[in-house]
């Protein structure tokens, strides 16, 4: 299991906080991903990984690493 949140952009700090807040209520240890069209972003927010959605869809990022499997 993993959690995925999608946003067009999180370049705006308030939008980033809004999208990350969704994960804060989840208290388990399953992987959490924020997918966005942004090319520049902080890759990790306290364990929540941010990925470019195009890279994710084209499988250019490895979200199936053993450490990501709950």
C-alpha positions in Angstrom: 0.0 0.0 0.0 1.1 3.6 -0.6 -0.6 7.0 -0.5 -0.5 9.3 -3.5 -1.6 13.0 -3.7 -1.5 14.8 -7.0 -1.3 18.6 -7.6 -0.6 20.5 -10.7 2.0 22.7 -8.9 3.2 23.2 -5.4 5.6 26.1 -6.3 3.4 28.3 -4.0 4.3 27.7 -0.4 0.6 27.8 0.7 -0.3 25.2 -1.9 2.5 23.0 -0.8 1.4 23.2 2.8 -2.2 22.4 1.7 -1.1 19.3 -0.2 1.2 18.0 2.6 -1.5 18.5 5.2 -3.5 15.7 3.7 -0.7 13.3 4.7 -0.3 14.7 8.3 -3.5 13.0 9.4 -2.2 9.6 8.3 -0.2 8.0 11.1 0.9 4.7 9.6 4.3 4.1 7.9 3.2 3.4 4.4 5.0 5.4 1.7 3.5 8.8 0.9 4.0 10.6 -2.5 3.2 14.0 -3.7 3.1 14.1 -7.6 3.3 17.4 -9.4 4.1 18.8 -12.8 6.8 21.0 -11.2 10.4 20.3 -12.4 12.0 22.0 -9.3 11.0 20.9 -5.9 12.2 19.6 -2.5 12.3 15.9 -2.9 11.5 15.0 0.7 9.2 16.6 3.3 9.6 14.6 6.5 9.3 11.3 4.7 6.8 12.4 2.1 8.5 12.1 -1.3 7.8 14.6 -4.0 8.1 13.4 -7.6 7.5 14.8 -11.0 4.3 13.2 -12.3 5.7 12.7 -15.8 8.7 10.8 -14.5 6.4 8.8 -12.3 4.1 7.8 -15.2 7.0 7.0 -17.5 8.5 5.0 -14.6 11.7 7.1 -14.6 11.5 7.1 -10.8 11.7 4.0 -8.7 8.7 3.9 -6.2 8.9 0.1 -5.9 12.1 0.0 -3.9 12.0 -2.5 -1.1 12.2 0.3 1.4 8.9 1.7 0.0 7.0 -1.5 0.4 4.9 -1.3 3.6 
